[in-house]
């Protein structure tokens, strides 16, 4: 186990930005909660927009056999992602 004040928290504490590890962790947790709340709100807005589009019938109806034309093969994207197989 690391000693308190070591690692990524040492610099902000030593610089005087925070008085101790507890304060730094508390602020980090508050920032994370705000970020998570904003992310959830963004998802809610996108879901609502999708539901509204469905209710207006504002969407493209495609056949299952054509899905590959709409979604690229993730293994060729050059980005890490889930394994499909």
C-alpha positions as CSV (number, residue, x, y, z in Angstrom):
1,X,0.0,0.0,0.0
2,X,1.2,3.5,-0.8
3,X,1.9,6.0,1.9
4,X,-0.5,9.0,2.0
5,X,0.5,11.9,-0.2
6,X,2.5,9.8,-2.7
7,X,1.8,9.4,-6.3
8,X,-0.5,11.6,-8.3
9,X,-1.8,13.5,-5.3
10,X,1.6,14.6,-4.0
11,X,2.2,17.5,-6.4
12,X,-1.2,19.3,-5.8
13,X,-0.7,18.9,-2.1
14,X,2.9,20.0,-2.1
15,X,2.0,23.1,-4.3
16,X,-0.6,24.1,-1.7
17,X,-3.6,23.6,-4.0
18,X,-5.0,21.2,-1.4
19,X,-4.1,21.0,2.3
20,X,-4.1,17.2,2.5
21,X,-5.0,13.9,0.7
22,X,-8.5,13.9,2.1
23,X,-9.3,17.3,0.6
24,X,-7.8,16.3,-2.8
25,X,-9.8,13.1,-2.9
26,X,-13.0,14.8,-1.8
27,X,-12.6,17.4,-4.6
28,X,-11.8,14.7,-7.2
29,X,-14.9,12.7,-6.2
30,X,-17.1,15.8,-6.4
31,X,-15.8,16.5,-9.9
32,X,-16.4,12.9,-10.9
33,X,-20.0,13.1,-9.7
34,X,-20.6,16.3,-11.6
35,X,-19.0,14.8,-14.8
36,X,-21.1,11.6,-14.4
37,X,-24.3,13.7,-13.9
38,X,-23.6,15.7,-17.1
39,X,-22.9,12.5,-19.0
40,X,-26.2,11.0,-17.8
41,X,-28.1,14.1,-18.7
42,X,-26.5,14.0,-22.2
43,X,-27.6,10.4,-22.6
44,X,-31.2,11.3,-21.4
45,X,-31.3,14.0,-24.1
46,X,-30.1,11.7,-26.8
47,X,-32.6,9.0,-25.8
48,X,-35.4,11.5,-25.7
49,X,-34.4,12.7,-29.2
50,X,-34.4,9.1,-30.4
51,X,-37.8,8.4,-28.9
52,X,-39.2,11.7,-30.4
53,X,-37.9,10.7,-33.8
54,X,-39.5,7.3,-33.5
55,X,-42.8,8.8,-32.6
56,X,-42.6,11.1,-35.6
57,X,-41.6,8.1,-37.7
58,X,-38.5,10.1,-38.6
59,X,-36.1,7.2,-39.2
60,X,-34.7,4.9,-41.9
61,X,-36.2,1.5,-42.0
62,X,-33.5,-0.9,-43.2
63,X,-33.5,-4.7,-43.7
64,X,-31.3,-6.8,-41.5
65,X,-29.3,-8.0,-44.5
66,X,-28.3,-4.3,-45.2
67,X,-26.9,-3.6,-41.7
68,X,-23.3,-4.1,-42.8
69,X,-23.7,-1.2,-45.2
70,X,-24.7,1.1,-42.3
71,X,-22.2,-0.1,-39.7
72,X,-18.5,-0.4,-40.5
73,X,-16.6,-3.4,-39.4
74,X,-15.2,-2.4,-35.9
75,X,-12.1,-4.6,-36.4
76,X,-11.0,-2.2,-39.2
77,X,-11.6,1.1,-37.4
78,X,-8.1,1.3,-36.0
79,X,-9.5,2.0,-32.6
80,X,-9.7,-0.4,-29.6
81,X,-13.1,-1.8,-28.9
82,X,-15.0,-4.9,-28.0
83,X,-14.2,-8.1,-29.8
84,X,-16.8,-9.3,-32.2
85,X,-16.8,-12.8,-33.5
